[in-house]
């Protein structure tokens, strides 16, 4: 059914594994669509999301998505701004989601981790909001969830610098709930998922709804802002320079245009 992820069921727990290890699980349009489908159609009582080693998710595939984001894509984002469909599925599911972060979670990979209810990190995990390095803004979770977890100043520092932090720093900033040895990551995440799944599902769903009501912003409004803003930033020289510098493995020279 899926070509760029694996979906496995263990009793009342399901595990989604992003499965493009040769590209460090970078996201293509296909990956986004498959992730959305897997989340929307799951019948599990708890969902674990992880990546095929060595990475959790390295964000958008720069060649397939960013380098191809021409004027038509930018105009489409500005003309009909909306919440990213995969983000909509993750943020609105009634199923508890655990991110088992086994390696680099950067760019939209960090957004994916932030959209989970709980993050368990391997000692090899790394986190980074790299969007600023590509001349772009982050998706909704980097604004709506990161500040909740780390506080405004730490969130601003991570967003404005695009700095990558290790698992120990992520734990110190309360970005993750725990850090475990790499070989214990999935067993730890599954043990937690089974504990959650063993509870009355209707009560768990209502608790998750209550957390959304108490803590989450209006994801649709924020999604429209992100989409419209990306529509502008995709057309800038700085975005093109950020992508070119990444592909050419050199330092970027930003000019503010």
N, C-alpha and C positions, 0 to 999 in steps of 0.2 A: 504493500500500500504506500509506503514511504521510500524515497530514494536518498534523502539527505539527513534523515534522522531515524533512530530506532525507537519503537514503542513496545515496551515489555510490561507484562502484568504479573504481579506477585500477590495473589489474594485480592485484598481491597486496595492495594497500592499499585500505582503505575509509575514507570520510569521512562522519561523521554531523554534520549541521548543524542545530542547533536553529533552528526557522524560525517564530518569532512576533515578528518585529522590531518590530511596532507595540506590543508589550507588553514589549519588551526581553528577549524569549525567556523570560519568566516561565513557570514550570512549572504545568501543570494535571494533573489525573488522567490525561488522555489522553497528555500529553507523557511523563509517568513511564512509562506502559504501553508507549508506542512506543519509548522509550529502552531499556527492559528487553528488549523483543523484538529490537531491532536488535543489541544487544550479544550476546544469547544465540544468535542465529541467524547471526551473521556467519561467513563462510568466509575472511575476510581473514587474512593473516599479521601485519598490523599495522593498528591502528585509530586514526584521528585524529578527535577530537571538537572542534567549534568552534561558533560561533553566527553567525547572520545579523547583520551590522552594524546598529546600533551597539554591541551588547552581546554578551558571551559567554552569560551567564545571570544574570538578576536574582533568582533564587530562586523560591520558591513564589508563585504568583499570589495575592495577599493576598485579593482579593474571592472567588475561586473556592475556595480551600482554607482559609486561616486564618479568614476571617470566617464561613465555613460550618462550622467545627469546633465543633459543639455538644456537649452532654452525651453523646449516643450515640457520637460519634466518640471522645471522651475515654475513655468506659467500655470501648469496644472495644480501644483501645490498652493499657489496663491489664489487661483480661481475657485478652488473647492477644498479649502483647508479642512482637515479632519484628523481625528486620533488615528494613529497607525493601527490597522486591523489586528495585528498580532498583539500589540499593547492592549487594545480593547479587550481581546479575549483573556489575557492574563490578569488584567486589573479588575475584570468583572466576573470572573469565574467564582462560583460558590465553593469550589474545591480548594482546600488548603494546599499551598505550593511551597515546597522546600527546594532551594537551590543548593546543590552539592557542587561547590566550586573547586574544581580539581586542578586548575591552572590559571592562565591569563583570562581575566574577565574585563575586557577593555572595550571602549566605544559602546556599541549597542549590547555587547556582552555584559558590560557593567549595568546597563539599563535592565537587561533581562534578569540579572541577579537581584536588582533593587525591586523588581516587580513581584518577586517571591515574598511570601509572608515571613519566612525564616531562611537565613543563609548559614550553611555549615561549610567551612573552608578547610581545604587541605593546607598543610604547611607550605606547599608549592604554589598556592594561589597568589594572584596579583590582581590589583584593581586599578583602573584608570579611566577617567572621563576624557577621552582623547579628542573630542569634537573640536575644541578650540584650535588644535593643531592642524585641522583640515579647513579652518575658516568657517566653522559651522557652530550651531547651538546644539545642545543635547536634546534628547527626547524628554517626555513628560516626567519620567521617574527620577531623572537627575535633578529636577527642580522640585517635584512634589513629594519625593520620598527621601532623598539624600539629606536634606536639611533636618527632617524629622529624626533621622538616625544619628547624625554627627553634630548637629547644630549649624547655625548659619555661617560662622566664620570658617569652620573646617570645610563645609560644603563649598563655600566661595573659593577657598584656596584650591580645592581639587578641580573645580570647574574652570577657574580662570587660568590655572597653570597647565592643566592636562597632565599633571604629574602621575606617575604610576607608583602605587604603594604595595608593600608586601603584606602577607597574611597577618603578621604580628602587629603591624601598624593598623590594619583594618580592624583587628580585635580591640586595640587600644581606643580607636575612634568609635567603637560600637557599631561598626558597619556590618559585622558578622556576630553571630551568637557564640560561636566557638571555633577553635582551630584544632585539627586532629592530624595524626600521622597520615601520610598519603594513602597507605594501604588500608586505613580504617575509615576513609571518608564515606564511601558508599554504604558499608555496614552501619556506620553511625547514622547516616541520613535515613536509611531504611528502618532502623530501629525506632527512630523518632516518628517516621511516617506511620509505622504500624501502631505505635502507641496512640497517635491521633486518630487513625482509621478505626480503632477499636471502640471509640466513643460514639454516642448517639449522633448520627450524621446530621439530623435536623438541628440539633443544638449547636453543633460545630458550625454549620452554615449560618445560623443566626448570629453567632459570635463573630464570625468573619464579617457579616453585614454590619454589625455594630461598630467594629473597628473602622470599616470604610466610612460609616456615617460620622464617626467622631474625629477621624484623622485625615481623611483624603480630601484633596481639592476637587473642584469640578473638572474631571478628566476631559470632558468634551471641550470646554472652554480652553483649557490648557493645551489640548491637542490641536485645536484650531490655531492658537497662537504659534505653537512650534512649527506647524505645517506652513503657515504663511511666512514666518521668519526664515525657514529653510528655503522657501521659494525665492526670497531676496538674496540670501547668502550664497546659494548655489551659483548665482550669476556674477559673483565678485571675482576680481583678480586674485585676491588672497585665497579663496577656496581653490581656484585652479592651481595656484602656486603650492598650496599645501599638499594637494594630490600629487602634483608633479614631483615635489621634493621627496615624498614618500616612495613613489615608484622608482625614482632615480637614486634613492638612498643618499640624499644630501641634505644639508641644512636649508631651511626655507628662508626666503627674504620677503617679508610681508610689507605692503605699502599702504594699507588702509583704504584700498579701493576694491 
